[in-house]
């Protein structure tokens, strides 16, 4: 289902072509996409990896652009990949109270977040410009005239349409369809979760 098809389906399902409703459909779609992300953040399309970069000796904090949730952080030292342990900020400060003292990072915390992205803090503070990588979760670029196709719209169209119809029903203050599409959305999310569980389970280890 592409952008044009989704817009048409929203109008057709709810049988409303009022000026106010049509003008709000893009916002409704964006809200639906955010709802899908919040309910199903582990969908494959939301999993991303940061661009190749190197640590800076003496610098403990790094901003990961667009990241909403950090999955894991790794460093590469002499071609050996090491995944860092995740800890809360207080643990990091207790473990490495003097940030000016340097060493090879062993753990990280999710420090803060802003419009530029999510900030992580490493401990020990890096002593060398080792390569590092961050796997994170972030929404995909939403549907629009300039971006008519997305992974969600193509591979999870039932979830997206149900979410959009739910949001549209809330906009129209239509309790009957709001309840209907809330039920459909919940079922679509449940089926998608089952699909993801199957997708992330190896047949060799877990069977089918």
Kinemage of the C-alpha trace (Angstrom):
@kinemage 1
@onewidth
@group {chain A} dominant
@subgroup {mainchain}
@vectorlist {calphas} color= white
{ca unk a 1} P 0.000 0.000 0.000
{ca unk a 2} L 1.601 3.271 -1.051
{ca unk a 3} L 0.941 6.802 0.170
{ca unk a 4} L -1.787 7.588 -2.369
{ca unk a 5} L -3.559 4.282 -1.740
{ca unk a 6} L -3.467 4.772 2.035
{ca unk a 7} L -4.960 8.257 1.788
{ca unk a 8} L -7.737 6.965 -0.473
{ca unk a 9} L -8.436 4.005 1.818
{ca unk a 10} L -8.756 6.241 4.869
{ca unk a 11} L -11.354 8.380 3.120
{ca unk a 12} L -13.183 5.411 1.620
{ca unk a 13} L -13.352 3.396 4.840
{ca unk a 14} L -14.674 6.333 6.850
{ca unk a 15} L -16.752 7.808 4.026
{ca unk a 16} L -15.727 11.364 4.754
{ca unk a 17} L -14.391 13.870 2.248
{ca unk a 18} L -14.865 17.049 4.263
{ca unk a 19} L -12.255 19.742 3.766
{ca unk a 20} L -11.094 19.626 7.393
{ca unk a 21} L -10.686 15.846 7.356
{ca unk a 22} L -8.840 15.700 4.038
{ca unk a 23} L -6.492 18.468 5.175
{ca unk a 24} L -5.625 16.451 8.304
{ca unk a 25} L -4.937 13.092 6.654
{ca unk a 26} L -1.163 13.639 6.477
{ca unk a 27} L -1.101 14.342 10.223
{ca unk a 28} L -3.282 11.287 10.846
{ca unk a 29} L -0.867 9.105 8.857
{ca unk a 30} L 2.131 10.504 10.770
{ca unk a 31} L 0.409 9.786 14.083
{ca unk a 32} L -0.428 6.268 12.911
{ca unk a 33} L 3.191 5.649 11.916
{ca unk a 34} L 4.353 6.837 15.343
{ca unk a 35} L 1.822 4.533 17.014
{ca unk a 36} L 3.129 1.572 15.015
{ca unk a 37} L 6.697 2.452 16.005
{ca unk a 38} L 5.824 2.714 19.690
{ca unk a 39} L 3.916 -0.570 19.694
{ca unk a 40} L 6.313 -2.526 17.498
{ca unk a 41} L 9.775 -0.986 17.907
{ca unk a 42} L 11.547 -4.262 17.108
{ca unk a 43} L 10.287 -4.476 13.552
{ca unk a 44} L 13.200 -5.025 11.146
{ca unk a 45} L 12.734 -1.657 9.424
{ca unk a 46} L 13.387 0.212 12.678
{ca unk a 47} L 16.763 -1.472 13.317
{ca unk a 48} L 19.662 0.664 12.184
{ca unk a 49} L 23.431 0.903 12.630
{ca unk a 50} L 25.450 4.082 12.996
{ca unk a 51} L 27.887 5.144 10.303
{ca unk a 52} L 31.504 4.080 10.724
{ca unk a 53} L 33.292 6.305 13.229
{ca unk a 54} L 36.177 6.374 15.675
{ca unk a 55} L 36.235 7.222 19.349
{ca unk a 56} L 38.086 10.363 20.422
{ca unk a 57} L 40.667 9.895 23.141
{ca unk a 58} L 39.546 11.759 26.250
{ca unk a 59} L 35.912 12.072 25.108
{ca unk a 60} L 33.373 9.928 26.942
{ca unk a 61} L 30.037 11.054 25.438
{ca unk a 62} L 28.811 10.580 21.864
{ca unk a 63} L 25.600 11.618 20.109
{ca unk a 64} L 23.922 9.012 17.905
{ca unk a 65} L 21.830 10.955 15.356
{ca unk a 66} L 18.141 9.974 14.957
{ca unk a 67} L 18.438 7.153 17.529
{ca unk a 68} L 15.381 6.686 19.749
{ca unk a 69} L 16.579 3.546 21.554
{ca unk a 70} L 20.083 2.110 21.802
{ca unk a 71} L 20.288 -1.642 21.203
{ca unk a 72} L 23.996 -2.239 21.689
{ca unk a 73} L 27.392 -0.579 21.426
{ca unk a 74} L 30.596 -2.238 20.261
{ca unk a 75} L 34.235 -1.268 19.805
{ca unk a 76} L 36.865 -2.784 17.541
{ca unk a 77} L 40.371 -3.210 18.898
{ca unk a 78} L 42.947 -4.948 16.673
{ca unk a 79} L 40.133 -6.419 14.551
{ca unk a 80} L 38.419 -7.871 17.627
{ca unk a 81} L 34.820 -6.766 18.198
{ca unk a 82} L 33.775 -6.309 21.829
{ca unk a 83} L 30.222 -5.483 22.892
{ca unk a 84} L 30.003 -3.105 25.823
{ca unk a 85} L 27.827 -3.796 28.848
{ca unk a 86} L 24.877 -1.478 29.358
{ca unk a 87} L 24.620 0.245 32.737
{ca unk a 88} L 22.635 3.134 34.232
{ca unk a 89} L 24.271 6.552 34.626
{ca unk a 90} L 24.812 6.220 38.379
{ca unk a 91} L 26.638 2.925 37.917
{ca unk a 92} L 28.903 4.482 35.279
{ca unk a 93} L 29.761 7.401 37.563
{ca unk a 94} L 30.423 5.069 40.477
{ca unk a 95} L 32.531 2.724 38.355
{ca unk a 96} L 34.542 5.512 36.720
{ca unk a 97} L 34.279 8.605 38.962
{ca unk a 98} L 37.191 10.473 37.359
{ca unk a 99} L 36.235 10.997 33.724
{ca unk a 100} L 39.677 12.422 32.925
{ca unk a 101} L 41.253 9.020 33.606
{ca unk a 102} L 41.364 7.037 30.377
{ca unk a 103} L 41.253 3.380 29.367
{ca unk a 104} L 39.533 0.952 27.013
{ca unk a 105} L 35.722 1.299 27.281
{ca unk a 106} L 33.943 -1.641 28.876
{ca unk a 107} L 30.421 -0.278 29.401
{ca unk a 108} L 28.047 2.471 28.344
{ca unk a 109} L 24.949 4.260 29.564
{ca unk a 110} L 22.143 5.953 27.656
{ca unk a 111} L 22.753 9.448 28.917
{ca unk a 112} L 20.201 11.824 27.408
{ca unk a 113} L 18.266 12.602 24.242
{ca unk a 114} L 17.514 15.701 22.195
{ca unk a 115} L 16.670 16.813 18.689
{ca unk a 116} L 20.185 15.866 17.564
{ca unk a 117} L 19.805 12.264 18.743
{ca unk a 118} L 20.564 10.083 21.760
{ca unk a 119} L 23.718 10.588 23.816
{ca unk a 120} L 25.682 7.639 25.184
{ca unk a 121} L 28.477 7.803 27.746
{ca unk a 122} L 31.321 5.304 27.811
{ca unk a 123} L 33.422 4.098 30.712
{ca unk a 124} L 36.337 4.090 31.001
{ca unk a 125} L 36.803 7.301 29.024
{ca unk a 126} L 38.459 6.206 25.750
{ca unk a 127} L 42.228 6.350 25.626
{ca unk a 128} L 42.533 5.617 21.902
{ca unk a 129} L 40.711 6.311 18.648
{ca unk a 130} L 39.179 2.846 18.376
{ca unk a 131} L 36.442 2.211 15.838
{ca unk a 132} L 32.990 1.899 17.351
{ca unk a 133} L 29.520 0.971 16.188
{ca unk a 134} L 26.069 1.565 17.635
{ca unk a 135} L 23.008 -0.504 16.774
{ca unk a 136} L 19.872 1.465 17.504
{ca unk a 137} L 16.154 1.769 16.848
{ca unk a 138} L 14.562 4.719 15.061
{ca unk a 139} L 11.440 5.336 12.966
{ca unk a 140} L 11.748 5.015 9.215
{ca unk a 141} L 11.044 8.051 7.048
{ca unk a 142} L 7.270 8.486 6.930
{ca unk a 143} L 4.952 8.359 3.953
{ca unk a 144} L 4.482 11.505 1.878
{ca unk a 145} L 4.274 12.644 -1.731
{ca unk a 146} L 8.066 12.708 -1.761
{ca unk a 147} L 8.312 9.280 -0.084
{ca unk a 148} L 5.378 7.226 -1.403
{ca unk a 149} L 6.602 3.814 -0.186
{ca unk a 150} L 7.903 2.551 3.153
{ca unk a 151} L 8.703 -0.856 4.583
{ca unk a 152} L 5.756 -0.627 6.982
{ca unk a 153} L 3.297 0.341 4.259
{ca unk a 154} L 4.529 -2.488 2.036
{ca unk a 155} L 5.023 -5.287 4.559
{ca unk a 156} L 2.725 -4.386 7.464
{ca unk a 157} L -0.066 -2.531 5.707
{ca unk a 158} L -2.782 -4.050 7.936
{ca unk a 159} L -1.183 -2.566 11.042
{ca unk a 160} L -0.652 0.825 9.421
{ca unk a 161} L -4.151 1.050 7.950
{ca unk a 162} L -5.758 0.001 11.242
{ca unk a 163} L -3.694 2.582 13.127
{ca unk a 164} L -4.591 5.281 10.610
{ca unk a 165} L -8.307 4.447 10.773
{ca unk a 166} L -8.154 4.504 14.573
{ca unk a 167} L -6.487 7.931 14.537
{ca unk a 168} L -8.951 9.168 11.910
{ca unk a 169} L -11.897 7.974 14.002
{ca unk a 170} L -10.536 9.894 16.972
{ca unk a 171} L -10.231 12.990 14.780
{ca unk a 172} L -13.825 12.601 13.598
{ca unk a 173} L -15.026 11.901 17.161
{ca unk a 174} L -16.713 8.724 15.944
{ca unk a 175} L -16.928 6.309 18.930
{ca unk a 176} L -18.390 3.434 16.887
{ca unk a 177} L -15.556 3.247 14.392
{ca unk a 178} L -13.019 4.170 17.089
{ca unk a 179} L -13.881 0.996 18.994
{ca unk a 180} L -13.949 -1.090 15.803
{ca unk a 181} L -10.536 0.009 14.591
{ca unk a 182} L -9.009 -0.172 18.070
{ca unk a 183} L -9.923 -3.882 18.088
{ca unk a 184} L -8.555 -4.367 14.576
{ca unk a 185} L -5.339 -2.573 15.509
{ca unk a 186} L -4.827 -4.716 18.604
{ca unk a 187} L -5.303 -7.888 16.539
{ca unk a 188} L -2.986 -6.676 13.790
{ca unk a 189} L -0.299 -5.838 16.356
{ca unk a 190} L -0.669 -9.280 17.953
{ca unk a 191} L -0.276 -11.059 14.627
{ca unk a 192} L 2.732 -8.910 13.737
{ca unk a 193} L 4.378 -9.735 17.075
{ca unk a 194} L 3.910 -13.433 16.309
{ca unk a 195} L 5.466 -12.910 12.881
{ca unk a 196} L 8.464 -11.127 14.398
{ca unk a 197} L 8.937 -13.882 16.963
{ca unk a 198} L 9.001 -16.375 14.131
{ca unk a 199} L 11.375 -14.168 12.153
{ca unk a 200} L 13.845 -13.892 15.037
{ca unk a 201} L 13.762 -17.600 15.923
{ca unk a 202} L 16.199 -19.884 14.159
{ca unk a 203} L 14.628 -23.100 12.868
{ca unk a 204} L 17.815 -25.005 13.644
{ca unk a 205} L 17.646 -24.122 17.343
{ca unk a 206} L 13.981 -23.561 18.017
{ca unk a 207} L 12.074 -25.594 15.448
{ca unk a 208} L 8.971 -24.247 13.750
